[in-house]
Amino acid sequence: MNSPTTSDAVTAAQSLSDHRGISMSNTIHSEITSCLPLPSLPVFCGASDQDLRLFDSPLLLNRVDILAQSSKIAEMLRNTDVSYLNLRDDANAVRYNYVEPLELHDEVLRCNPEAFECSTAGPVKEKISGSALPEKKLSESSFSVPSQTQKDYNATHSRQLDNFSTNDISTLSSKKSKVKKKAGNGLSIAPDPTELQDASIGRFREFLEDLCSKAERNSGDLDEAVELLSLSLSDLRTLVNEIMSIREKKLLHLVPVEFLVRLLKVLDHQIHIAEGLSIEDCDNSNSEQVSSLFAALESIHAALAVMAHTDMPKQLYKEEVIERILEFSRHQITDVMCACDPSYRALYRPSENTALEVDDEEYDAELGSASKKRRTSSKTVKLKKSASSRFSSAVNVILQKSCTVLGLLKDLLLIERLSDSCILQLVKTCISTFLVDNIQLLQLKAIGLLSVIFYLYTQHRTYVLDEMLHLLWKLPHSKRALRNYHIREEEQRQIQMITALLIQLIHCSANLPDTLRLASSGNSVLEVSVDVSYPTKCRDAVREACGLFWSRVIHRVANAKTQDASELKSIMENLVTDLLTTLNLPEYPASASILEVLCAILINNAGSNSKDFAARSMAIDILGTIAARLKRDAVICSREKFWVLQDLLSENAAPPHYPKDTCCICLGGRIENLFICSGCNRLFHADCLDIKENEVPNRNWYCHICICSKQLLVLQSYCNSQRKDDVKKNRKVSMDDSAFSNHEIVQQLLLNHLQDVTSDDDLHIFICWFYLCVWYKNDPKSQQKPIYYFARMKSRTIIRDSGTVSSMLTRDSIKKITLALGQKSSFSRGFDKIFHTLLVNLKENSPVIRAKALRAVSIIVEADPEVLGDKQVQTSVEGRFCDSAISVREAALELVGRHIASHPDVGFKYFEKITERIKDTGVSVRKRAIKIIRDMCSSNANFSEFTRACTEIISRVIDDESSIQDLVCKTFYEFWFEEPSASQTQIFGDGSTVPLEVAKKTEQIVEMLKRMPNNKLLVTVIKRNLTLDFLPQSTKAIGVNPVSLVTVRKRCELICKCLLEKILQVEEMNSNEGEKLVLPYVLVLHAFCLVDPTLCAPASNPSHLVITLEQYLKTQ
């Protein structure tokens, strides 16, 4: 975790640059540039050559505004990577005698003594700096539990050596020299940490004494109170730097309380001076009023930095000071919102003379109904020049400082419990930020603060949800679908800020034990005392919060007026879309729980007992969307070939067998080096694991599965060894006691990932706890091992050597694991219940409900067409083929027809019922049935029901609807008379002069005619195909292509020629049934002759037909 800096915005910027953080790093460029830790210094700063200084004087660097940049410079140097530079140990150092001593240099060293040191890159194991290894890592290397006294000693002495400034060392040297150099080697021995600590605290006390003395003016009369004066902005910024510096050393709580009380009194006065001031009332950005505003904000920053530190005395938390901070911050945030979004200003400050200060009643009125706001915004208002254009720099400073304030307020809430009035005011302030664009960073800070309130103040959870829903209803149309929350490491995937807030609130509703959140060692994890049923109760609390949210949403939709119903439905659909976007992503486990509760409510609304037609209709639509996503994820997971999942989640008990000398992931050979796992002896390519070859040790390397297996084994042994005496006495030791399932190994892979990508706001702890509560409830043996579950959540804390590079999985791999685990959840298992509800609605009396249910089923079928093969689904869909509503019948046919080509086996099951629809009373239904049967025949060359299909289709050639007649003729044109590819026309049978494909089509015509009473319908089809009479009127208007007509005629001639050959072949058989076998061929030939006799008398041999058929003619 990064150390605090002079600005919380700097911390935010650092978290943005860390691609492994879970923190909500969502900002736009304009908001980030101003808070990056980049100091602004004169051009000559740092130049050792006199010629480079130009005309500037080095003394200019001793100004207060320059010195204020020291902490930023120190932090920048701390995070600077110079490993890629070719630094030489024998490089000549710059001679310092040409440069005057600078206070800036000393200030930077005070913030970071190692700021100007560098070292070449080397193995991590060989170089471990004291600042990079917290004391908890040292104290937890073994399983022994240090006493509280020892913990305090470590916290005070063990890790602070490198954080003390050179000024502290020089102060000690003036009292007693503590720096002893070894003879001949020039190495120094560090001073005693205790004395360094005392020196740092003493210097800070002196600074506070000087600052407070400057702000206090004593009249000399002991009876009169001390008069407080205003401090300069530079003094306050220096104070903030000093406070953040001593906070970084974790010594602020050791400063005598009387100094801090005195400081807070001075800071409170600075805030009081600026009360009532607004950035909009200032003439220019350099006015005294702006300086007063900035000074008050710096005072708030300093005061909160003091109060938000851990282990501070209770005397500091005065309610009136905190309330003044909250009230002033609220006004400044409101001003920033008006300046950043003109539409917000027009809505809430339509008058030029509207004062900034409003009482609580007016503020509540601002959060009125959407219709009232629309009426307000519709008035013609003259707006004065936007504050964002006049004071863009000043507004930006206030915006960034407001972000810092909200971040510190979140830390303060985790330390000190505030009054209900303060909490309610914070909730309103934070919720209002979501009404404005272009302040994403402030909105993210508001999400963090609201999440902490939701976590700590359970009695106000209903109020928070009500305020959030109130905001949701009154969002302008242009902002309701605005998705500007970027999902971590997911390109082009964004959700609404309000949805992100909802997800984080539900994460925090799981009631994470405070002792577990603060546990910093393995022993402190095991000492967490909770009831065995507590995780189950936490899971119930999550469902309660979700139910509270959705019940209010559904109630609002049910009671909405007709004109607002569509808007509210759109809001719900946007929420569901966002939740589905985050579903099965590692950092958003709450999405599944929110959707699960919604489905439970909607299933009741979609049932036959529901009397609200609109609510039932909406429920069916949303349930269909959710069920389709569940089915799609299930299909993806079933096809997944990820090696971890194949090994651990496969249903086969036997482990998979891998060929020798091949990678078990890609099954590739020794194209490159293969690494063998010391645990399972499997081979891997480094690229397949997405790691570098130099990161894999030559021996004792373990794959991800083996690392987690060892980890779980150690955790189980560790938990068993730390059980209380009464538990040990009652426990029966068995072989199964140390066993863990493959499912637990996959779960631990996910938990390890979440612990590896830790964030400064501890969000990963809430996420891990959320997952464990879900798994705990689904594990029948969970109540026998609750401590084991707690240990799994902080396994990285307990087992220090498990965080090797090789244990890191890629983001894509973790997503696959999360998806696979999601298939085991109660939400995914609820698909059958949702699907059954939709199928039941297919039988409802209302045609609108039946049509909606059918559409819902259709999008599920889109996700997995195999669903149509289910017997229950087939019965329900075929029942809609006979629906009383034409639209429902057509939709049912459309549902099946879309998947005929891709799944012909599924379509075959519906063939009988589809053929019945050819005679349907609805024209559109008859058309759709003909097209589906045509697709069945075209997609499967060996379709067993082809003859039956042709018989059914040709029966509609005399349909009353001309468009259906045209469709029938076009269908047979595609079957028989269309010119095939050139390769098919070159293949002939033995002794035949007709291509095989023509012979096959001739047989199809003959087989069809065998099932018909006569050839009249066939004559009609042949006649219209010869003239291409079925073509659209637009094509006929411009004229039929003569080439097409010639092609059809040649095809007919070839069919007639083939018929003659078949007649001769049957005659040669000399069978008793020869006459009966010849008759179908003669009837087909007769049909062609009725249309055009010349088809049987080609120019090359016009008498061939007469000579062949003469013997069949009989005289009467």
N, C-alpha and C positions, 0 to 999 in steps of 0.2 A: 504494500500500500504506500502510495506516495506521501511524502511529508507535506504538511500544510504550507502554503505560500502566502505571500502578501495579499493575494486575492483569491477568492473562491473560484472566480472565473478562470484563473490560471490553472487551478486543479481540473476544472471542466475541460479546458483545452488539452491538458495532458491526457485525460481519459479518452479524449477524442482521438488522440494519436496512438493510443494503445489498442491494437486490433484484437486483443484478447479480452477486453473488458466486457462486462455485461451491462454496464451503465448505459443510460439512455442518451447516447451520443448523437443527437439529432439537432443540427443547427444549420443555418445558412451562412454563407461566406461573410456577409457583412457583419454578422454578429460575432464572429470568431476573431476577425483580424484585430479588433481593438483589445481583446483580452489575451492574446498570445503573449508569452513571456519574452518579448523582444524589447530591450531597453532602447531608448532614444538618447544618443550621446553625441557630443561634438565630434567632428570628423577627425581631429587630431588625437582623440583619446587612445592611449596605449602606444603611441609612437615613441620609440626610443631615439630616433634620429632627430636632431634639432632642426634639420632642413624640412622635415615633414610637418612641422607645427604651423607653418605659414605665419599668419599674423595673430593667431590666437594665443592667449595666455593660459598656461596650465592651471593657474589659480581659478579659472572659470569652472573647473571640475569640482571645486569645493562648495558649490552652491547646494542649497537644500534640495531643490528639485532633482539635481543629479544624484545626490547621495541617496535619495529615495529609491533610486533604481538598483541599489546594491543587492537587495534580495532577489530581484529578477535575474540579475547577472549571475549571482551565485547558483540559483536554481538552473539557469540555462547551462552553465558550465558543468553542473552536476549531471545533467542528462545528455551532455554532448558525447557522441560516439566518435572517437578518434582512432578506432582500431584499424581502420583502412589506411591510415597515414603511415608512411615509412619513417617512423621516429627513431633517431639514433641516440644511443646512450651517451656517446661522446660528443654530442652536438654542443657547440659553444653557447653558453648562456648569455643572454643579453645583459650587458653591463648596466647596472642600475644607477651608476653615479652620474649619468647624464640627465636623469629624470628626477624632478623634485618629488619629495615624498607627498603622496596624495592621500587624502582622507578616504576617497572612494576605494582605494586598494585595501585599506584597513577594514572598511565596512564590509567589503565582499568576503574577506577572510573571516570576519566575525560571524557572518552567516554560514560560511562553509570553509573550514580550515583547509580542505583539500581541493579548493576551487582551481588552483593553478598547477595541480599535480596531474600527471598522466602516467599510464603504464601500458605496456604492450599486451595484446590479447593472449590469453593462455587458457589452459584447461580450468574449468570452473572449480574442480576439486582442489586445485593447487593454490588458488587465491580466493580467500573469502574475507571480505572486508567486514569490519565490525559494524559499519552502518547498514550493510546489506543483510546482516543476519541478526534479527531481533533476539532479545534475551530469551524469549520463550523457546526458540529453537535450541538454545544451549541447555536450558533447564529441562527440556523434554526429550533429550537424546536417550534417556533411559526411562523406565516405567515407574521410577520412584517419584513420589509426590512430595515436593518441597513444602515446608510449612509456610504459613502466611507471612511470617517475618522474613523468611528467605526470599519469597516472591517480591516483597517490598524492597529488599536490599538489591535484588537483581534489577528491578525496575528503576532504581535510583542510580546504581553504579555501573551496571554491566555494559550498556550500549551507548552511552552519551559521550564517550571520550572524544570522538571525532567531530562532535557538533559544537564544541566550545571554541570561542573566538580567540584570536591571538591577543586581543585586549585583555581577556580574562587571565591569560597566562602572564602577561606583563604586570597585571595588578598583583598577582601572587608573587611575582619576582621582587616587587618592591618591598614585600614583607619578608619573604624568605625564599631564597633561590631553590627552585625545585627541578631545574634542568641540569642534569649531570651528563656530561659527554664521556663516552668510553674512549680510552686512550688509543690513539692511532687510527680509529675507524670512523670517527665523525658521527656515529649513531647516537641519538639522544634517547633518554628515558622519559616517557610521558609523565607529567605531574599526576599527583593523586587525584582521582576523579571526584572525591568528596570536596577537596579544596577548590577544584575547578567549578563544581556546582555552586559552592558558596560564593565564589567570585562572580559567577554569572548572575546569581540572584542579587548580590550586593550591587552590582552595576545597574541592574534593572530598577532596584529600589531608588538608587540615586537619580536615575532618569525620571522616575515617577515623581520624586520629590521636587525636582526642578520644574517639571511640567505643571504640577499642581500649584506650586508656588507662583508660577507665572499667571495662572488663571485665578488666583485668589488675591484680593486686595483687602488688607486689614486696616481699619480706620484708627487703630490704636486703642480704642475703647474696648475693654474686655467684655463689657455687657452687650455690645453690638455684634450682630452676626457678621460672618465674613461675607463680603460681597464678591460674587463670581464674575469674572470677565470672560470675554470670548477669546478663543485661541485661533491662531492663524491656521489656514488650511495645510501649510507645510508642516507645522508642528503636529497636527493630527495624523497626517500621513506617516510621519516618522514614528508616531506612537503605534500606529497599526503595524508597521514593520517590526518594531520592537516586541510587540505582543506576539505576533506570529512567529518571531524568532524564538522566543522563550517557550512558546507552545510546542514548537518543533523539538525542543530539547526536553519536553515533558516536565518542566519545572515550574510552570505557572501556579500550580496548586500549592507550591512550597513558599510562595511569596506571602509575607504577613498580611492577614486579612485587612488590617487597618489601612494599608496602602491601597488595596483594591477597592475598598468601600469609598475612600476619598476620591479615587480615580473615577468611579462610576458616578459620584455626585457631580464632578466636573463635567463629565460627558453628558449627563442628563441635562445640565444647564445649556450645553451647546445645542442639544436637540430642541430644548424649549425656546431658544432664541429664534430658531427657524420655523417655528410653528406658524401655520397660516400662509407661508410663502408657497408660491407656485411658479413653475418654470414658464408658464404662459403669461404671467404678470411681469416678467423681466423684459427690459428693453433690449438688452444684448447679452451675449454669453459671457461678457467680462464684467458684468455689474456686480455690486456688492451682494445683491440678493442671491445671485447664482453662487457666489462664493459661500454665502451662509448655508445655502442648500447643500452644497458639496461638503461643507464642514460638518453639518448635521449627519449626513450619510456616513462620513468617515467615523464620526462619533458612534453611530449605531454599529458600524462594523467593529470598532474597537470594543464596545460594550458587549456585544454578542460573542466576540472572540474570547472574552474573559469568562462570560457566564456559560458558554457552551463547552468549556474545557472540563475534563473529568475531575472528580474529587475536589470540587471547589466548595468552600464554606457556604452554608445556607444563608448567611447574612447578606450575601450579594444579590439574592433573588427577591428584589422588592417589586411588589405587584405594580405600583404606580410607575416605576421605571419601565417595566416590560410593556405595560399598556401604552405608555407614551411612544415607545419604539414601534409598536404595532400600528398605532393610529397614524403616526407620521409616515411609516412605510406604505400604508394603504393609500394615503393621498398621493404619494409620489408614484406609486404603481399606476394609479388611475390617470395621473397626468401623462405618464409615459404611454399608456394605452390610447389616450386621446391623440397624442402626437404621432403615434405610429400608424394609426388606422383612422383616416378621415370619416369613414362610415360610422365608426363607433362614436366619434366626437359629435357627428350630426345627430346621432340617436340619443345620446345621453347629455349633451351640452348644446342644445340647439340655439341658445341665446348667447350673444356676445358678452353679456354682462353676467352670465351665470357664475356664481362664486364657486370656488373649489370646495369650500367647507359645506357639508350637508349633514343634517342630523340623521339618526338611525332610521327614522320613519321615511325620510326622503330617499335614503339609500335603499331601503326595502322596496320603495315604490319604483326605483329604477329597475328592479328585477321583476317587473310586472309581466302581464300576459303578452303573448306574441302579437295579438291583435291590437292591444293598446300601443305597443311600440310601433307597429306599422302606421297607426294613425298619427303618432307623434312625428315619425320620420317623413310623413307625407306633407307636412307643413312646409311652406316656402320659407327657408331660413337663409339669412346672409351669414356666411361663416367668415370669421376673420382669418387672416393668413395662417396657414397651418404652422403649428409650433415645430413640426419636424423639419420644415424647410428653413425656418428662422434660426433654430437652435439645434441643428442636427447633432453637432458634437456634444453639446450639453445634455441633450436627451439620451444620447448613446451612453454617456458616463453614468447617468442616473439608472438607465436600463441595466447596465452591467453590474452596478453596485446593488441594485434590487435583486439580481440573481444571487449575488453573494449573500445578501441578507436572508433570503429564503433558504439558502443552503445552511446557514448557521442556525436559523430558527429550527430547522429539522434536527440538527445536532442538539439544540437546547431542549427540545421536547423529549429526546431520549434520556436526558439527564434530570430535568426538573419538570414536575407536573404543574401545568398552568391552570388558571381558573377557566370555568366553562365559558365565560364571556370572551376571554381571549381566544379560546379555541374556535368558537362560533365566528368570531371576526376573521380569524385566519382562513377558515373554510370559505367564507364569502369572497374574501380577497383573492384566494387562489382560483376558485371556480370562475370568477369574472375574467381571468386572463385568457380563457379559451374563446372568448368572444372576439378576439382581436387577431389579425394576421401579423406576420413579420416579427413576432416575438417568441419564436419557438424555444429559445434557450430559457426564457422566463417560464414558459409553459412546462418545460421539463422539470425545472426546479419546483414548480407548483405541484406537479405530479408526485415528486418525491416527498414533499411536505404533507400533502393530503394522504399519502400512503402511510406515513408514520402516525398521523392523527387517527386513521382508520385502525391501525394496529394497536395503539395504546389506549385510545378513548373509545372503548366498545359501546359505551352508552350513547355516543354520538354517531354511530354508524348509520342509523336510519336518517339522521339529518344530512349527513354527507351525501348519501344516495339521493335523497329528495332534492338537494341543491343541484346535484349533477343532472338529474332528470329535468329539473326546471330549466337548466341551461340548455339541455338537448332540445326541448320543445321550442325554445325561443331563438335558436340559431337561425340566422338568415338563410334563405334558400341557397345562396351562392356558397355558403360555408358548410352546409350540412354534409356534403359528400367530399369535402376538402381533405385529402389524405396527405399530410405533411409530416407524419411520424415515420421515419425510415427504420425498417426492421434491420437489426444488426446482421451484417454480412449477407444480406439478401438484396441483390441488385434489383432495382425496379419493383420492389415490393414495399408498399407503404400502406398505412392504415390511418384512421382518424385519430387525432389526439384524444378525443373523448373515449374512444375504444381502448387506447393504451392506458388511460387512467382507470377504466373499469377493470382491466386485466390486473393492473398492479394492486388495486384495492382488494381484489379477490385473493391475490397472492398473500396479502397481509392479513386477511381474515382468518387464516389458519391458526392464529393464536400461538405463534412460536414462543416457547418459554424463554423468558428474558435471561435466565441463567445459562441456557444453552446457546443463546445468541452471543453472549459475552464470554463463553468458555474459550480459553486460549491455550489449554493444554489437555492432554489425554485424561488426566485425572479429574480435571474440572468437568469434562464431559461425563465421566462415569459417576460423578457425584451429583448429577442432576436428579432431583427427586420429584418424580411425577407419578401419577397413578397409571397403572397398566392400560387403562381404558382412555387415557388422555388423548393419544393420537386419534382414536376413533371419534372422540368428542370434537376434536379440531376439524376433522373431516365433516362432521355434522354442522359445525359453525360455517364452514365454506358453503355448504348447500343452503343453509339458512340465509346467508348474505346474497347468494345468487337468486334464491326464491324471492327475497325481499325486492330485489331490483326488477326481476321480470314480472312479478305480480303487479307492481305499480305501472310498468309499461303496458301490460295487457289491459289493465283497468282503464288506463288513459285511452287506449285504442278503442275499447269497447264503448266508452262513453263519448267518443268524439262525434262531432257533427259530420254530416255527409261531406261537406266541402273540405274538412280537415282530415278525413279518414285516409285519403290517398297519401297525404303528406306524412302522416304517422306511420302508415305501412311502409313508405319509402325509408323512413328513419330506421325502422326495425330491420328492413332488408339490408341497409348499409351496415348496421351493427353485425348482423349475421355474416355478411360478406367479409368483414374485417376479422371476425373470430375464426372463420374458416381459413382465412389467409395465414393466421398464426397457429392453426391447429397442427399438432405434432411437430412443432419446432421446439428445440430443447429448452429455450428460455421462457416459454409461455404455456406451462402445464395447466394454468387456470382456464384457458380457452375451452378445453374439453369439458371441464366441470360446468362452466357457464352454459355451454350448448346442451349439456346433458339435462340440466334443470329446465332449460327452455323447452326441450323436447317433451319432458314429462308434463309440463303445463299444456303444451300444444296438443298432445295426444288426447288429453281430456277435452280440449276445445274442439278437436276434430271428430269426436265421437258422436254417435247418433243421439245422445242425450243433450247435446248442445243446441240451444234454440237461437243463438246469435248467428245468423247466416253469414255476415261479413267476417266475424271472428273465425268461423269455421273455414271459410274460404281461404283466409290468410294463413291459417294454421296448416292447411293442406299444402299450400305453395311452399312455405318455409320448410315443412317436414320433408317434402320431396327434394329440395335443394340440399338439406343436410344429409339425408339418406344417400343421395347420389355421391356425395363426397366420401362418406364412410365406405360405400361399395368400391369407389375408385381407389381409395387407399388400400383396401383389402386386396384388390387385384394386383396393385403394384407390389405390395409386400409378398404376395404369393409367388411372384415372378422374380423376386430379388435373389441375386446370387452372391450377396456379400458374405465373405468367408466366416466372419464372426457369427452371423445369424445362422448360417448353414450348420455350423458346428454346435451352437448352443441352443437354438430354438427349433431344430428339426425334430419331427415327430419320431424319427427312427432312433431307437435306443443305441444301436451300434454306431461308433464314431466313424466318420468318413475315411476312406482309404485313399491315400495320395501316392502317385507313382514315385519311384525312387529318383533322387536328384532332380526334382522339379519343385518349383515354387507352389505352395499350397493355395495361393491366391489366384495367380494367372495360369498355373499349370505349365509354365514355361521352363525350359531347361537352363543349362549353365551358359546362357548368353552373357551374363554378367555374374558377379559374385553373389553367392547365396549365403544367407546367414542362418545358422541353426539355433533354435530355441533350446536353452539348457533345461527347460521344464518338460516340454512335450516332444522335443526332437524334430519338430517340423522345420521345413526350410522356407525362407522368405527372400524376396528381392527387396532391396531398400526402397526402390521406387514404388513398389506395390504398397509399402507401408507409409509412403510419403515422408521418408526421412532420408538424411544424407548418410552416405557410407561412413564418413568419418565420425558420425555421431553414435555408431553402433560399436560397442566394445568388442575386442577380439574374443573374449570368453565371458561366461556368466551373463549372457544376454537372454532376456525373457520377452516373449511376445505379450501382447495386450491381455490375452486370456489368462496366461500363467501369472502375470503380475496381479491381476484382480483375484485370482484364486488364492495366491499367497497372502494377499492383503486381507481377504475375508477370513482366511484361516487364522491369521494373527489377531484380527479383531475379535473373533470368537474366543480364542484362548485368553486374550487380554480381558475381555468382559467376564468370562467365567472365573478368572483368577481374582477379580476385583469384587465379586459378589459379596453381599453381606453374610454374616454368619448364619442367620436363620434361613437364608435361601440355600446356602451350601448344605445345611443339614437335611433339608427336604428334597434336595435335588438327587435324582438317580442318574448316575453316570452310565451312558450307553454309547455304542458305536455311532449311532445316528446323531448324537448331540453335537458333534463337530461337523456334521455334513451340511452342505449348502447346495442348492439347486443351480442348474445352469442359468435359470431365469435370474437368480440373484447376481450372477456374474455379469450378465448384460446390464442389469440395473446399476451395478457398481461402476461399470464403464461410463455410464451417463453421469453419475454423481462425481466421479473423478474429473470428468471434463468440466463440470460446473465449478468445482473447486479450483481447477487450474486456471480458469478464466475469471478469477475473482475481480471484484470491482470495489471502489472506495465506499460505496453506499451500502455494502453488505446485502445487496439484493439477492445474490446467489444463495445466501443462507436461507432466506425466505423461500426461494425456489426449491432448494434441496428439501427443506422441511415439508413443503407442499407435496413433493413427490413421495416422501416417506409416509406421510399420512394416508395417501391413496394406497400405497403398497401394503401398509400396515393393516388396513381394513380388509384387503383381499387375501391376506395371508392367514390361514387358520391357526398357525402356530405362533403368531406374532406376540400374543400376550405372554408367552413363556420367555420372551427375550426382548423386552422393550429397550434395555440399555444397548443391546447390539445394534438396534436401528439407529439410536442416537450416535453411536460410535461411527456407523457408516456415513453419517452426514458430515463428519469432520475427520474422515480417515486420513487426510493429508496432515492434519495436526497431530494425530496420534502416531502415524507411521511416517517418519520424516524421509526415509530413503525410497519412498514409492513414487516420488514425483520426477522420475527420470524422463529424459527426452523421448525415449522409445515408448513410453506409456501414453504419449499424446496421440490421439486420433484426429483425423482431419474433420473439418466441419461437415463435409458431405457424409462421412462415415457416422458421425454422431447423429445426423438427421435420419439416417437409415435405422440406427438403433432406436431412436425415439419413435419412429414410425412403427417399428416392430413391437415395441413395448405398448404402444397405443392400441394395438390390435387385441391386447389382453385386458384392456380396461373395460369397466362396466359401460362406458359410453359406446364403445364399438360393439360390445355384445348386445346393446339395445337396438341394433339395426333391425333385427327380426321383428321386434315389437312395432317399430315405426312402419316397416314395410307391410306388416299385417293390418295396421290401421288404415293405410292407403288402399289396400285391397278390399277391405270392408266397405270403404266409401265408394267403391266402384258399383256397389249394389244399392246405393241410396236412391230415394225417389226423385230428388231434384236433379234434373239433367245438368245444371251448372256444376253442382258438386261432383257428379259423375265425370264430367269433362275435366274438371280440375284434378281430380284424383288420377285420371288416366294420363294427364300431362305429367303429373308427379311421378307416376310409375315409368313413364317413357324416358325421363332423364336418368332414372336409375338404370334402365335397360341400356341407355347410351354408355353408361360407365361399365356395364358388364352384360352383354347380350345373352350370356349363358343363363341369366335369370329367367328368360322366356321358356327355358326347358323345364323349369320347376312345375310340377303337376298342379299345385295350387294356383300359381300364376297363370298357367295355361287355361285353367277352368274359369278364372276371373276375367281374363282378356277375351276368351271366346264368348263368354256371356255378354260382353259389350258389343260383339258383332251383331247381336240381335236387339240392341238397345232401341227404345222407342224414338230416341232423338237421332236424326241423321248425322249431326255433328259428332256425336259420341261414337256412332258406328264407323264413321270415316276416320276418327282419331284412333280407334282401336286397330283398324286395318293399317293405318300409317305407322303405328307402333311396331307392328310385326314387319311391315314391308321394308323399313329402313335397314333391317339386318339380314335380309334374305341372302344378299351376295356374300357377306362376310361369314355368315353362319347358316349354310344351306340345310344342315341337319336339324337346326331349330325350326326353320321355316317349314320343313316337311311335316312336322307334327301338327301344324295348323292348316295343312293343305285342304282337308275335307271341309272345314268350316269356311275357309276363304272361297272355295268354289261355290258354296251356297250363296255367297253375297253377289255373284255375277247376276243373279236375278233380283237383286234388291230394288226396292221402289225408288231409292235415291239415286239420281244420276251420278253424283260425285262418288257414291259408294261403289256403284257398278264399275266406274272408271278405275277406281283405286284397286278393286279386286282383280280386274283384267291386267293391270300393270304389275301387280304382285306376282300373279301366276306367270306372266311373261318373264319377269326377273328370275323366278325359280327355274324356268326352263333354260334361260340363257346362261345363268351362272353355273349350271351343272349339266354338262354334255350328256351324261348318262342318267338323267333324271327318270326314275322308274315310272312316274305318272305323267309322262309327256303326252301320251296319246289321250289320256283322260283330260288333260289340260286343254289340248287342242279342240277336243269335242265340246268342252264347256265354252271356250272362247268363241268358236265359230257359230255357236247358237245365237250370239248377240249381233250377228251381221245384219239381221233384219230388225234391230232394235228401233224403237220409236224415236230415239234421239240420234240425230245424224252424227254428232260428234263421237258417239260410241261406235257407230258403224265405221267411221274413219279410223278409230283406234284399233278395231278388230282387223281391218284390212292392212293397216300399217304393221300390226303384230305379225301377221302371216307373211308379209313382205320381208320382214327381218328374219323369219324362220326359214323361208324357202326360196324367195325370189331375189334376194340381195346378193350381189356379186361378192364372193369370198376373196380371201387373199390369193395371190398368184401361185403360191406354193401348193395350195390345196387343189387347184385345178389341174395340176400336172400329175396327179396320182390316179392310176387306173387299176381296175380289177383284172383278174385273169380272163382273157378273151373278150373283154368289154371295150367298147369305144366311148364309154361315158365315165367321167371322173367318179371316184369313190364317194366324194361328198355329195354329188348329185344323186347317186344311187341310194345313199342313206336318206336323203330328204324325200326321195320318191317313196321309199318304204314307209316313211312317217305319214305321208299323205294317204297311202293305201291303208295303213293300220287305222287311221282316223276314220276313213270312209267305211270300214268294216263295222264300226259302231254307230253308223248313221243310217237312217231309213232310206235315204236317197242322196243323190249328188247335187240337189238344187242349191244348197248353201255353198258348196264348193264352187259351183259355176259362178255364183255371184262374186266370190272372193277372187277367182281367176280373172273375171272380166274387169273388175276395178283395179287389179294390180297391173294388167296389161296396159291400161291407160293412165296408171298412177293417179286415179281419180280421188284418192284419199288425202292427197297433199293439201296443205292449208290454202285458203283462198288467196293469200298474198303471193304464194308461189305460183298459183294458176294464173294470176293476173299478169305476171311478167312472162309467162310462158314456161311450159315444162321442158326440161333439158332433153333434146332428142337423143343424146347418148344414153341417158337413163332408160328411155323407152326401148332402144335397141338392145340394151343389156337384159332387160326383163324378158323381152321376146326370145332372145337366145337361150335364156334359162328355161323357158317354157318348152322350147324345141328340144332341149336336152332331156327334160323330164319325159316328154312324149317318146323320145327315142329309147330312153331307159325302160319305159313301160312296155314297149314292143319287145325289147330283149327279154324282159321278165316273162311275158306271155309265151315266148318261144321256149324259154327254159322250163316253165311249168309243163308245157306240152310234151317236151322230151322226156319227162319223168314217167309217162305212161301209167300214171296212177289212176285208181278208180275214182278218186276225188279230184282229178285234174280239172274237170269243168268247174267245180266249186271253187277251187283255188284261183282259177283264171279270172273268174267273174269280177272281183274287186279291181284288178288291174284294168279290165275292159271298161268298167264304170268310170274310173278316173280318167282314162283316155277319152271316154265319151264326153266327159265334162269339158275337157280342153277343146274337143272338136266342136261342141256346141258354141263355145265362145269364138273360136276361129279355126276352121278346118285346115287352113294352110299351115297351122303349127305341126300337123302330122304329115305334111307333104312338102318337105324341104325342096329347094330348087335342084339340089344335087341328085335326088332320087324321089320324084314326086309319087311314083306308083308303089313304093315300098309298103305303105300302110295297107293298100287294097290287096296286094298279093298275100300279105301276112294274114289278114283277117278273113279272106275269102272262104276258107274252109269252115269258118264258124257260122256262115250265113245259111239259113234253112228256108226252103220254099214252102209255102202253105199248100 
